[in-house]
């Protein structure tokens, strides 16, 4: 039962974060974390294709977050 609840929360969070990612870079990071959680869930239920696809989505989203996140003052060169 706990594994199923974890899966519902992971995939549900993915949907919410994806819907909100245009509002802030934080939601892109949340989407990446949700994809990683969904990948972990897939591993737990031995669904290897789903685990791989969600792992790839997690990496893609994390790279996108790195590209769009605001830079701190030290990184701007000012």
VMD Tcl script that draws the C-alpha trace (Angstrom):
set ca {
  {0.00 0.00 0.00}
  {2.82 2.44 0.82}
  {4.50 1.86 -2.55}
  {1.26 2.60 -4.40}
  {0.72 5.78 -2.38}
  {4.29 6.86 -3.17}
  {3.60 6.27 -6.88}
  {0.39 8.27 -6.82}
  {2.13 11.16 -5.07}
  {5.11 11.06 -7.46}
  {3.05 10.99 -10.64}
  {0.48 13.44 -9.28}
  {3.27 15.82 -8.38}
  {4.69 15.50 -11.90}
  {1.37 16.61 -13.39}
  {1.06 19.60 -11.06}
  {4.68 20.71 -11.52}
  {4.42 20.36 -15.30}
  {1.25 22.48 -15.33}
  {2.93 25.21 -13.26}
  {6.43 25.25 -14.76}
  {5.75 28.38 -16.86}
  {5.25 30.36 -13.63}
  {8.68 29.86 -12.08}
  {11.96 28.01 -12.46}
  {11.21 26.38 -9.09}
  {8.44 24.32 -10.69}
  {10.88 23.04 -13.31}
  {13.10 21.80 -10.48}
  {10.02 20.31 -8.82}
  {9.15 18.55 -12.06}
  {12.68 17.10 -12.23}
  {12.40 15.85 -8.65}
  {8.96 14.40 -9.34}
  {10.27 12.58 -12.41}
  {13.10 11.15 -10.31}
  {10.56 10.01 -7.71}
  {8.41 8.42 -10.43}
  {11.51 6.65 -11.74}
  {12.21 5.32 -8.26}
  {8.61 4.15 -8.00}
  {9.00 2.32 -11.33}
  {12.11 0.59 -10.02}
  {10.23 -0.44 -6.88}
  {7.48 -2.07 -8.97}
  {10.01 -3.51 -11.46}
  {8.73 -1.52 -14.43}
  {12.08 -0.98 -16.11}
  {10.95 0.85 -19.28}
  {9.01 3.37 -17.18}
  {11.99 3.75 -14.83}
  {14.32 4.55 -17.72}
  {11.94 7.01 -19.39}
  {11.23 8.85 -16.14}
  {14.94 8.93 -15.34}
  {15.62 10.52 -18.72}
  {12.85 13.08 -18.11}
  {14.38 13.90 -14.72}
  {17.75 14.61 -16.35}
  {16.18 16.66 -19.16}
  {14.18 18.74 -16.67}
  {17.18 19.25 -14.38}
  {19.29 20.46 -17.33}
  {16.48 22.81 -18.34}
  {16.32 24.18 -14.79}
  {20.09 24.82 -14.86}
  {19.61 26.81 -18.08}
  {16.70 28.98 -16.90}
  {17.36 29.51 -13.19}
  {18.35 33.01 -12.15}
  {22.06 33.42 -11.49}
  {23.26 34.53 -8.08}
  {25.24 37.77 -7.78}
  {28.55 35.93 -7.64}
  {27.88 34.14 -10.92}
  {26.92 37.26 -12.88}
  {30.42 38.66 -12.76}
  {29.31 41.94 -11.14}
}
mol new
graphics top color blue
foreach p $ca { graphics top sphere $p radius 0.5 }
foreach p [lrange $ca 0 end-1] q [lrange $ca 1 end] { graphics top cylinder $p $q radius 0.2 }
display resetview
